Amino acid sequence: MAYQISDACISCGACAEECPVNAISAGDTKYEINAEVCLDCGACAATCPVEAPQAE
């Protein structure tokens, strides 16, 4: 299952920089993960300062 970014996101972009497949982009109010591209590797969760990316 792909990761999803919770409302805790502070839009710092750290997760997007770490994503090996560029599945993360800036949304209107927070960053978003494209579930079709996400590898479920957890790199985004490991780098996020507020633990916004969560495994579904």
ChimeraX attribute file (.defattr): number of C-alpha atoms within 10 A of each C-alpha:
attribute: neighborCount
match mode: 1-to-1
recipient: residues
	/A:1	10
	/A:2	17
	/A:3	21
	/A:4	21
	/A:5	20
	/A:6	15
	/A:7	12
	/A:8	11
	/A:9	19
	/A:10	15
	/A:11	18
	/A:12	14
	/A:13	17
	/A:14	16
	/A:15	28
	/A:16	22
	/A:17	14
	/A:18	17
	/A:19	20
	/A:20	13
	/A:21	10
	/A:22	14
	/A:23	17
	/A:24	23
	/A:25	16
	/A:26	13
	/A:27	10
	/A:28	7
	/A:29	10
	/A:30	17
	/A:31	23
	/A:32	21
	/A:33	22
	/A:34	14
	/A:35	14
	/A:36	9
	/A:37	12
	/A:38	19
	/A:39	16
	/A:40	15
	/A:41	13
	/A:42	17
	/A:43	16
	/A:44	27
	/A:45	22
	/A:46	13
	/A:47	18
	/A:48	18
	/A:49	13
	/A:50	12
	/A:51	15
	/A:52	22
	/A:53	25
	/A:54	13
	/A:55	13
	/A:56	9
